[in-house]
Amino acid sequence: MKKIFPIAGLISMTLLGACKKSFLEVPPQGNALTINNLYNKTGVQQLLIGAYHDLTGIDVKSTWWGTSGTSWVYGDITSGDAYLGGAAGSPPHQVPDCFNIENYQPLATSGFLDDKWTAVYDGVARANSVILAASHATDMTDAEKNEAIGEARFLRGHFHFEAKEMWNNVPYVDENTVNFNALTNTADIWPQIEADFQFGYANMNEKQPLAGQANKWAAACYLAKAYMFEHKFADAKALLATIIAQGTNAQGVKYALTPNYHDNFDVGTENNSESVLQINFSVDDSSLPNNSNLGETGVSPVGYGSFADVTYGYWKQPSFSLVNAFKTDANGLPLMDAGGNDLSNTDNMKNDDGIPSATAFVPYQGNVDPRLDWTVGRRGVPYLDWGVDAGQDWVADQSFGGPYLNIKNMFTSAEQGVGFGGIISEYYYVGNSAVNYNIIRYADVLLWAAEAEVEVGSLDQARTYVNMVRQRALSGSQVPIDNTSGSPSANYKIGLYTAFADQNFARNAVRYERRLEFGMEGHRFFDLVRWGIADTYLNSFLQTEKTRNVGSVLSSASFTKNKNEYFPIPQQEIILDPHLKQNPGYN
């Protein structure tokens, strides 16, 4: 058994769960917590485990995709890196939430958004329960209390961060909040988020007893992430330099990139030197499927082997644009002009769009970054260890999602029974993966540091950080190998930057590298927003996509500046608390 916390059956979810009447309510002092004898060291640990569970986003009120901590609905299909996929007349096209989100037409009445709000603030409530219990525990030393409260505040910071990047104008709720129907969302909550991460950094242990448990350096990394979103580049630069020099994971191993890129997405190599904060999943226990990665359920290929009986179609499919971005020039560098502008999307990499699986096909022969085939399943390249390459039969409907498949956070054939739980009849599709999800990994740290150096430091140092990430992809062991021939599966060529001509080129190069390194990991849309380029980038993307096979799916899509950067505050929450104000542009 590979995971840290026995999530199911911990404590009553009625004690900790959110509800529609008062979605943020924490049991008051002297009431439920005392009755259940949780004001002690054991109770604090139980409550802390419950708070960690909410990193998944999956609870009794979840909508799986809509509340998932992997955030692909909000961060990938909105970003130009992925299409929703599936097929006409099959879920979730029967339920418009995902489709509307993909087309930048989210509704304040969306069940997805309301459930996501509830899930995030349920996490806040659970973290606050830990703080209350630890503060009143009589069998804990001050140091033990501060460590537990530090972890809880770290988790509270994470959940508020999720709310902030989703909606921007959100309430901050601490353990002393009493009137949950009079919260406001007009004040900027970045200072409180920072304070939670700073407390965690100061009080959490450097080394933790359980794999996957957050440590002080995870809090430092999350604080640096907050600085990046706030454009506090000088603060971020200094903190990130400290993390790079001294930071360790929760097992005390110094942060470092893993030798192989795919180690970050494989059941057997999780919680490694690159792991800063992961959502830990499991399928090899009695709680199946509740401890598994239900947020990625339904994004498995269809029509082959163990996938042949899948009822639901394939979701979260990589876009033409993302795949094109992995093309490289004769020097192994991305296809950019002298100003750092992306030239890769002018024509599509050769693919099997519209070509039946039984028809002979020769894949793209040009140079590609090897991370492509650890990120995307494509015709002509074996799909992990499943024995064959992906083809048209593996895609539910190419006109809805294009010809490509997701690989990241996908289990291997060898991991059946450990990496995934097979076909679960209750849910009618393959999934329930045990592959962990990286909320933050060390590659984030290096590329945030590169960004900060571009803005307030040294272009040469920024280049050094970018090349560290690219160097890992240069490794011979990083090249995907054809299962039959034993040779590289494609013409892999990736090079290092020798210089950044100017700040503008450097800025674009770092942003390009984040796209390549973190493709399909749920971060891209939020990056575009924090960079202030979402409107220009996405409308340009849409103009091109509407000429492609998936164009009908995006025919009504248009990104509206000063509106679509954030999602509408759920109408149900405004009804419950009239003090909440709707975001600009939404009724």
Buried (B, 14 or more C-beta within 10 A) or exposed (E): EBBBBBBBEBBEBEBBBBEEEBBBBBBEBEEBBBEBEBBBBEBBBBBBBBBBBBBBBBBEBBBBBBBBBBBBBBBBBBBBBBBBBBBEEBBBBEBBBBBBBBBBBBBBEBBBBBBBBBBBBBBBBBBBBBBBBBBBBEEBEEEBBBBBBBBBBBBBBBBBBBBBBBBBBBBBBBBEBEEBEEBEBEEEBBEBBBBBBBBBBEBBBEBBEBBBBBBBBBBBBBBBBBBBBBEBBEBBBBBBBEBBEEBBBBBEBEBBBBBBBBBBBBBEBBBBBBBBBBBBBBBBBEEBBBBBBBBBBBBBBBBBEBBEEBEBBBBBBBBBBBBBBBBBBEEBBBBBEEEBEBEBBEEBBBBBBEBEBEEEBEBBEBBBBBBBBBBBBBBBBBBBEBEBBBBBBBBBBBBBBBBBBBBBBBBBBEBEEBBBBEBBEEBEBBBBBBBBBBBBBBBBBBBBBBBBBBBBBEBEBBBBBBBBBBEBBBBEEBBBEBBEEEEBBBEBBBBBBEEBEEEBBBBBBBBBBBBBBBBBBBBBBBBBBBBEEBBEBBBBBBEBBBEBBBBEBBEEBBBEEEBBBBBBBBBBBBEBBEEBEBBEEBE
